[in-house]
């Protein structure tokens, strides 16, 4: 079964979530955050992000990384640090042979809520309504990571059966119960 690692990169808090492609939205395997605020040096934070990413990959064996792309902000220094964190996660994933997909925050929000301008709280509420999370107190960085994984699942229509279809007609023929007119 295909597993997707979702990451919401950050140098203070990094969110992660693992999703198994078993249903239309997927099944949550694990999610959480790494708090990096106690680490003073930026280079040490990057090293910790790399190591933690490798640990997650080795533990859950995902095949895909879905990561939130940095958004343009007012502070160039913050953007640079965020970009470095994202790069370290991507490097760890590529080192372990994962496929890497990057999604803009707007694309992720639009995939989950239908509105690219949704708040983090709205995204978390929608994930809860999809029955992916039960805990209303999940850290928003973790729910953002889960949203990235679900976005990839929805964007790429990963099949739960492993079947491949040659086109729309072949899909409809094999899935009459899933198609409405």
Secondary structure, DSSP 4 states (H G I P E B T S, - for coil): --EEEEEE--SSEEEEEEEE-SSSS-EEEEEEEEE-TT--SHHHHHHHHHHHHHHHHHHH--SEEEEEPPPP-S-HHHHHHHHHHHHHHHHHHHHTT-EEEEE-HHHHHHHHHS-TT--HHHHHHHHHHTTS---TT--HHHHHHHHHHHHHHHHHT--SS----SSHHHHHHH-GGG---
